[in-house]
Amino acid sequence: MDMKPLLVVFLFSTSMLAGCFGEDEVASAVPSSVDVYPEPWDRSELVYNDQDIYARVTVNGSHGIDEVRSVYVAVDTITAADGGAGLTGDAEVHLGLWLPVIEGCDWESESLGPECQVPVIAEIGPYYNDGDVDALTPADRLGKMLIENYVPHGYGVAQVSVFGTGESNHCMDLMGTDEQRGIDAAVTWLGTQAWSNGKVGIIGKSYDGSTPWQAATFGNPYLATIVPMSGLIGVHELMWRNGSMEARGMIMHNGVYGSFGIDGDSEDAHTLCEGYLEGYVNGPAAYLSGGMVTYGGNDYWTERSFLDRVLANYNGSVYIIQGMQDWNVDPHMAFPTHQLVEQAGLEIKTLAGQWAHDYPDRKSGHSSLPSGEGAEAYPYTLRWDWADEMLYWFDWYLKGEGRAPTLGVEMQDNRGGWRFEQTYPPTDTNYMEINGAELNPSGASIGGSSGSITMSYGPFENDTYIVGMPSFHIPITPHTTNGAHGFLNMADANGMHLGHAVMDYRFHEGGRDGQEALVPFSTVLGKMEFMPMDIFLAAGESIVITMTQTGYDYVPSPVSAGSYSIDWSGATLTLPIVERGCDALFQAPMHAYGDEAQRAC
């Protein structure tokens, strides 16, 4: 494939190159080997094809792409107790399968040698035939990129419809146990065919990025790697934050995805299954309580919580991809998840850029972000090396070829600078504690559904990185029996958004389990934690924090927004800080930088 020539113009002058975006300095911290594949910090002058809507591998594979196969996989774990297709005993998931054309390999044969056995990359979700092409047509959102890049390199690619969507029957179970069983059956089928080498990887974004986590809960021996992109580690974990519900939380099953299973055919009756019926009750119940509604033996939300089971059962690798400006599937799905997976002994890498609910290589999405939500990092967000990065990953974990990838976190700060961290937050993080009164708050109470308090800190004497999840522990005293709710917005002095935090103070200890009912004039310490952020502030810049009852798309407590007072002398803002110079940064490829300086070096 033709590739256009690239003239790389560095951001800094020649005299600065030794200290900024210098390959030697970065490579000295992380040993680099380019004999198999170049590390991210060794790719700055490499040329990639940026003419398509998605990234392309730099070396095309040698195999052709065979005709798509339509496959129905029986799921015998769905029983009459599940309703839907369990009553008729014919539950099945549908998939489209693309295999490479390899000379001498007959894919219909029941006996194939190792030279005719290939690994499979699967993309699994609810959108085939429901808002997108069918499962037998390469999907623009990801399937086409997978098929055209990796099938020629000797991979099978499968597009799989979850229950109740596409040509899969049964009911749309919104990430519940039934859906998980269907995904697990598809993984087993893909891993046990005569043409399979027994290794399956799952990749996808959003809902399709949640199915990899679902698959990993089983410890299926054929699942070798997962690549969740802005994927859910749990449904309640995403839509409720410290008891605060996103506006969509109550209706996601029945009001949004449940309708996918109703398309006028004879299988519409399958929608009347256990999970769908439970959705009518559990959405409103979770809104009222703010928690997991586990009383009375109810397991609707716990069965849709994946991470604990992944850590207990899964034996493969994980590559998380997350937009740090994604407010659809927030970055707390990736952090502290990365470290939890790492601590469980699993091999993990994370790629986290300042894009929104998107892929790392989609110019149309990256270029349209507003200020404070990714605009300042564009176009440095675009990773045209992503197709190669995934090829290196799949080659190692699905074929055992190449060399082991360097594990850790590729993190991009809000001004566009990329760097590599061994883990995240980094082990050398310093935690700066600031008493709330030092922030000069403009008030000491929040009234009803209105009112705000503004605080500020700075200017910072030196260039500063705020990384990870800052916390703000705030003593609040409710004035009535009504609820109390808090929202914090962190911005720079010019109003550019940096991060936010939210809490229903019935959940003042944090997490998904309420601690106690609020008692009038009884003080509780609200342990608020900001969403993960990676912020660069130049010397002389400040931060401004505004506190209100709620913000963005979070819904105040259902027991109404009661007024409360605040003891700022007992409050503590904790900022996680790291020191990083220009020698910690690397330049992502395919960007002709202009004269604008992202930081003074």
N, C-alpha and C positions, 0 to 999 in steps of 0.2 A: 504494500500500500504506500502511495506517495506521501511523504511528509514534508511540510513546508519548512524552509530554513528558519532558524531562530537567532536573532541577535539579542543576547542577554545584556541588559543595561542594569547594573547594580544600583541599589538605592543609595549607597554611600560612595564617596570619592575613593580613588585608588589608594590613597594613604590610609583610609580607614578599613580597607578590606582585611587587614591582618587581625583586626579586633571585632569585626562585625560580619556575621554570616560567613565566617571563615571555616572551611571544611576541616582544616588541620586541628583547630581547637576543639570542635565538637567531636571529631573522631577520636581524639585523645581521651575523651571521657567515656566514650562507648566504642569499643574495638570494632572496626569496620573491615568487611571482607567483600570485595567486589568480584571475586572469581566466580561466584554463583549468581548473585544479584546485588545491585547497589543499594545501600541503605538510603533512607529518605534524605539524609544530609549529604549524600553523594550524588544526588540527581539534579542539582540546580541547573547544570548546563546541558542536560540530556534533552532530546527533542521528542515530544509526544504529539500524537495526532489530536488536535483540539477542534477539528472541523465537524465532528458529529455532536449530537446532543448528549452523548455519554463518552467516557474514556475508552480508548482502544489499547490493546496490548501492543507493545513495540515490535514484537516478533510474532507473526501470524503462525498458527499451527498448520500442520501438513495434511490433516484429515478433512475430508468432506463432511457435510452434514446430511444425515439420512432423513428420510421422510418421518414426520411426526407419527407417533403411535398413540392411540387412544386406549387407556387402560382403566378398568374398574377394579378396585381392590376391596374384597370382602372384609368387613370388620365384625368378627364374631364375638367381640366383647360387649356389644350393644345388646341388651336383653329386654324382655318385656317390661321390666321395672323402669326402664328409661323412657318408655312410651315411643311415639314416632315409629321409625322403622324397626324398633325392637319388637313391636307387636307382630310384624310380618316376617321377621327373621331374615331380612335381606339388606341390612345396612351396608353401604359401600361408599367409598370416596373415589372420585374420578381424577385422573391426571393425564396430562399430555407429556410425552417422553420423546426427547431428541437424543439420538446416539450418533457417534462418529462413524464415518465410512472407513473401515480398516480392511485392507486387502487380506483375503483369506479368512475373514471372520463372518460367519453366518449367525446373525443375532437370534434366529429362530431355533438354533440347535440347543439341545439340552445338555450338551457336553462341549465345553469350550476351555481351551488352555489359557494360561496366564496372559499370553500376548493378546488375547481377545477379551480380557476382563477389565472393565473401566469403573472408576468411581463416579458417583452421582452428586451433582449440586442441585438442590431442590429449593424452589420458591413456593411457599405455601400460604394461602390466604383466602379471603372471602369474595374477591372482586372479579374473578373470571365469570363472564356473563352477567355480572351485577355491577354495572358502572364501568366495565372494561371489556376487552376482547374475551373470547372463550379460551379455555385452557389449551386448545389445540392451535392457537395463534400466538406467535411471540409478542409479549406485552411490552409496550414502550417503557413502562415504568421501571422494569428491571429485566424481564425474561429475554427480551431481544438482545440486551447487552451480554447476558450470560451465554446465550446460545451462540452468538456470533464470535465472541471472544474465546470461549473455553471448549466448546465441542470440537473445534479443529485441533485443540491441544490434547484430545483424548479423554474428554469428560462426557458423561451423560448429563443432560439437564432436564429436570422435571418441573412442570407447573401444576400444582396440586390445589384443588378446591376443597375447603373445609366443609363439613356437614352443612346441609341446607343451602349451599350456594353452588353456582355453576351446575354441573351434571352430577354432583354428589347428592345423595338423598338424605333422609333423616331430617333433623331440625337444626336451625342456626342456634348454636349453644353458647355464643359469645365467650369463647375461651374456657368453657367449663369442662367437666370430666369427659363428657361424650366427645367433644371436639378433640380433646387431648388423646383419647383412644383412637380416633380416626387418623390423627397425625402419626401416632406410634405405629399403626398398622401400615401406613404408607411407607414409613422408614424401613420397617422390616421387609416389606415386599421389595423395595429398591435394593436392599442390601443382600437379598438371598437369591436373586435371579442368576442364571448360569453366566450371563454376560457381566455381572457385577463383581468387583473386586472385594466387596463386603464393606466398603466405606462410603458413608453418606455425609454430606455437609448441607446445612440449611442456612439460607441467607434471605433477608428481606427487610423492608422498612415499614414502620408503623404497626398496623395489625400484622402485616407479613413479617415484621421484625419481632413480634411477640410469639409467633408460632415456633421459632427456634428455641425459646425458653421453655415453651410447653413441651416440645419434643424431648428436651434434656431432662425433664423431671423423671422419666422412666428409667434412666440408665440403660437405654437400648444399646446393645453391644455393637450395632452397625452405625450408630451416630458418632462420627469421629470429630466433627467440628461444627460450631454454630457461629454465625455472623449476624447478631441482632443489631439492626440499625434503628435507632429511636424506637426500640421495642419495649413492651411492658414486662416488668418483672412481676407484675400482679395488677389486676384491674382496680381493686380498691386503692392500692398503693399509688396509682396514678391520679385518680379522680378525687381522692380525699387527701388533704394535707393537714396534719395536726387537727383533725376534726372538721376542717373547712372543705366544703364541696365545690368543685367546679360546676358551672351551670349545666353542663351536659351530663353530669354524673348519674342523675336519677333516671335518665331515659335511654341510656346507650343500648341496652339489650333490646327492649321492646319497641322503643320509639325510633331507633336508628337501624340497627343491624337485623333485628328480628324480621323485618319486612323482606329481607333478602330471600327468605325461605318461602315466600308467597308469590308465586308467579303464574297462577292460573292453571297449573297442571294437576295430575292425579296425586302428586306427592305433597300437595299443600297441607293435607291432614297430618303429615309428619311434624308440622310445626307445633302441634299440641303434645309436646313432650315435656318431661320433667323440668329441664332447665329453663325453657321459655316461660312456662307458667310461673316458676319461682321468681322470674325477673320482675313480674308485675308488683310483687310484694317487697322484694329486697332493695330495689332502688329507693322508693320512698322511705323504707325503714332505715336505711343507712343515712339518708338525709336527716331524719329526725334525731338519730342517735349520734351521728358523726363517726361511728365505729363500725366494726365488722359484723355486728348483729349475730353473734354466735350463741346467744341464749336459746334454750329449748332445743339444742342439738342442731341448729341451723348451720349448714356448711356452704351456703351459696357463695360467699366471698372467700372463705378459706380454700375451697377447691379451685378458685381462680387466682390464687397466690402461688407463684412458681419458685421463687428464688431458693427458699429453704430446701425444697425437694431437689432442686438442681444441685445444690451444694452437698446434699446427702447421697445422691444416686449417680450423678453424671461422672463419666471418666474421660471425656474428650477435652478439646481446647475451645477457647472463647475469644472472639474478636468483636469487641463492642465498637460501633460507630455512632457518634452522637453529635447533633447540632447543639452547641452551647447557647444558641438563640432560639431553640425550639420550645415554644410555649404551647404546642399541641401535645407532644410527649416530652415532658420536661427533663432537663439533664439530671435530675435526681434519680432517674432510672439507670444512669451510668455510674454515678458517684454517690455514695461510697461502694456501689456494687463491685467496681473493679477490685478494690482491696479485699472485699469479702470473698470473691472468687479466688483471688490470689492466696489468701490465707487458708482456703480450703485445699490448697495444693494443686489447683488446676492451672494450666498454662493459659495466660490471658494477655491480650494486647488491646489498647483502646486508641482510636483515632477520633479526636474531638476538635472540631473546627467551629468557627463563628458563623455557621449557617443556621437556617431555621429548620423546618420539618422537611428535610430534603436529603438528597444524595450528595456525596462530596464533589461531584463533577457536573452539576447541572447549572449552566450559566444563567438560564432564564430565571431560576429561583433565587440564586445568589445575588444577582444584579438588582433585584427589586426590593431589597431589604431597606427599611427606614433607619435613620440615625438612632444609635443606641441599641439597635437590634441586629447588628451585623454590617451595616453600611460602611463603617470605618475600617473594617477588615477586608472588604472586597477591593480588588479581585484576588487578593492573596489567599482567599478561602478556597479557590478552585484547585482541585487536586487531579490534574490530568494523568498523574502516575498511578491513579487508584486501580485501574484495570490490571496493571502489572503487579501492584501490591497484593491484590487478591489472588493472582496467579501464583505468586511466590508462596502465599499462605496455603492455598489448596494443594500445590505441588508437594509441600512438605507433609501436611496432615492427612491428605487423601491418597497420595501416591508414595510417600516416603522418598521423594526426590528433592534435590537441592540441598539446602542446609536449614537448620532450625532458625526460624525468625528471631530477631532480637525483641524480647518481650518488654513491655512498658507502656508508656503513654506518649503519643504525639499530641501535644496540646498547642492550640493557637490562642493567643490573647486577644482582647477586644480591639487592639489596634492593628492586628494582622500578623504579628510575629509568631513564627513556629519554633518550638523547642521540644526536646525529648526529655521526659522525666522517667526515672526508674519505676516509680509508682506515683499515685496521686490521691490525696495531696502528698507532696514530696516529704521525705523523712526529715529534711532540714528546715521544715516550716517552723517559724517562730510565731507565737501567739501573743499579739499585742492587746492588752486589756485596758479599756478606757472606761472610767466611771461615767455613768449616764449624765450626771450633773455637769461634767466637763464639756458636754456637747451643747451646752447653753440652750436647752429646750425652750420653745416658745410658749409652752403651757404645761399643765400638770393634770389635765383631765380630758377625756373624750366624751362628748355628749350624744346620746341617742344614735341616730343614723348619720350625723353630720359632725363636723369639726375635724381639725387636723393639728398636729404638732410638728414643728420643723426643728431639726438639729443639724449641727455641722461639726466637722473635724478637719483640721488642717490650717495652713498648707503643710504638706509633707516636705521635709527637708531634702530628701533624696528621691531618686526614681524608685517607685514602689510597685511590687506585684502583690495584689490581693488574690489569693488562690483558694480554691476549695469552698467551704461552707462557713462563712462568718456567722457568729451567733450574737443574739442580743437577749439577755435575760432581764426581764422587766417585771417588777412587782406591781400588780394591779389590784385595785380594791373595787369590786362591783358595788354600785349604789342601790341596786334593786335585785329582785329575784330573776329579772330578765338575763339573757345571755350577754356575754362580752366577747367582742371579736376584734382582732387587730391585724393590720396590714402595714408592712414597712416597704417603702420604696427607696432604694439607694441610687443616687445620681451624682454626677460631678457638679461643679459649681455652675456650669453652663446648662444644666438640666438634662444632660445625656444619661439615659438609663444605664445603670450598672448591674442591678440585681434587686430581688424582692423576697419577702418572707410573709407568711400568713399563718394565723392561728385562731381557732375557736378556743377560748380560755378554759372551757371544760376539759380540754386536752393540754393543760398547762405544762405537763411533763414532756410533751411531745409524743409522737407515735400515733398508733391507730386505736388505742384503748383509752377511753375517757377515765380520768382519775376520780373525779368527784363532782357533784353538783355545786355550782357556785352559790355561796352564801353571802347575802348582803353584808357589806362592811367587814368581810373576812378576806384577808390578803392572800393571794397565790402568786407564785413566781412563774411567769410565762417564759418558758425556755425556747424562744423563737430561734429558728435557724434559717438562714438565707438559702435560696436555691444555689447549686454550684455555680461558681463564676471564676473567670480568669481575667483579671483586670490589670492593665498597666496604667499607672499614674505617673506622669513626669514630675520631677521636683518642682514644687511651687503650686501643685494642684491640690484640691480639697474634695471632700465628699460631703454630700447633703442627704440626710435621711428624713423622710416625711412619714409620719404615722397617722393613719386614718382607720376607720372601722373596717373597711374592705377595699379591694381594688381589683383591677383586671376583671376576669370572669368568675371570681370566687363569690359564693353566695353567703351572706351573713348567717349566723346561727338561726335555726328555725324558731328558737324561743325568743326571737327579736333581738335587736341590737341595743343592749342596755348601756347606760352611761357608767363610766368608771374613772377613778383617779389613779395617779401613778406616782410612786416614790422614786424619783430619778436618782436620789443619792444611793439607793440600793440596787440600781440597774448597772449592768456591765455589758458593754459592747466588746466583743473579741474579734479581732481581725487576724486571719491567718496570713502571714507575710513571708515571702521568700526573697532572697537577693539573687538577681540574675543579671549579668551583664550582656553586652552584645555578643560575646563569644559563646553564649549559650544558645543563640538563635541560628536557625538554618533557613535557607531560602527554598521554598517550594518551586518546582520547575515551571516553565512556560509563562513567566511573568516578566514583561519588560518594564521594570520599575522606572518611574519618572523622578522628578526632583523632590517630591513631597517626602518629608522625613517622618517616619512613624515614631521615632524617638531620637533623642540627641545622643550620639555616640562619639 
